[in-house]
Amino acid sequence: MYLKICLMNSRFLRACALLAALSFATAAASATDFVVIANPGANLTGLSREQVADLFLGKSASLPGLCCPVLIDQPESSPLREAFYNGVAGKSAAQAKSSWAKMYFTGKGIPPKEGKGNDEIRAMVAANRNMLGYIDRSAADSSVRIVFGEK
């Protein structure tokens, strides 16, 4: 009888923990609304989710109109980085970093540069027509072109 009660309590606690985690993930995803940005001089308009995921996961190294994009990531500690990789690629930022590490050490790719935040990434992209990055939607301005995430 005691074992049965313990098992029931254990299931209940796991269910509560799962619900709390899902609630937190939903709140975090809605609080971080990102856009992928490019230099206005780049010959890019809209990108698909698949194109963005392929670029930022190292599965593709070029785009029509942009042969060698230089990618910029948010800082590793940024919640926006986690929301981006979850939202675009269905992977955690840690999984993406692990994939890039394997590619880098085998000579198959160079991971995205890491920016210091929205303002720096926006300025870097605005100054270089080959750069692509992602920032919080509220940080986008006329110095960059939104190529993914437009509502």
Secondary structure, DSSP 8 states (H G I E B T S, - for coil): -HHHHHHHHHHHHHHHHHHHHHHHHHHHHHH--EEEEE-TTSS-----HHHHHHHHTTS---BTTBSS-EEEE--TT-HHHHHHHHHHHSS-HHHHHHHHHHHHHTTS----EE-SSHHHHHHHHHH-TTEEEEEEGGG--TTSEEEE---
